[in-house]
């Protein structure tokens, strides 16, 4: 009798790996104790001409200046933003808004609470933003490799 490989062999390997992964201890405290290292920022701009522009910055690292920009119609909108965590769980934000290279909102520095909207108004223009902390994801290792399928 000749041995024929089962077409389900790869599936069995995947299921075995899934069983090993589900058997790993999970701790809510461990996930909560990891300090955020970056932020997600959602920005809504309203310029003097009445245009509404939305920008999203993800994985913005602390203590660095980031530039988010887009072109809407014939106008280039750009926001420079730097975020620093404070000791009380809030963030210190420095923000500048430019339209076609001209400053609409001069550099402002303020303190904001996480996940709470903040609005800056200058003339007929406004900037509304929300900062959300991003906790780094843990690397998953299976059999000494970070390949989640374990070489399958």
Buried (B, 14 or more C-beta within 10 A) or exposed (E): EEEEEEEEEEEEBEEEBEEEEEEEEEEEEEEEEEEBEBBBBBBBBBBEEEBEBEBEBEEBEBEEEBEBEEEBEEEEBBBBBBBBBEEEEBBBBBBBBBBEEEEBBEEBEEEBBBEEEBEBEBEEBBBBBBBBBBEEEEEEEBEEEEEEEBEE
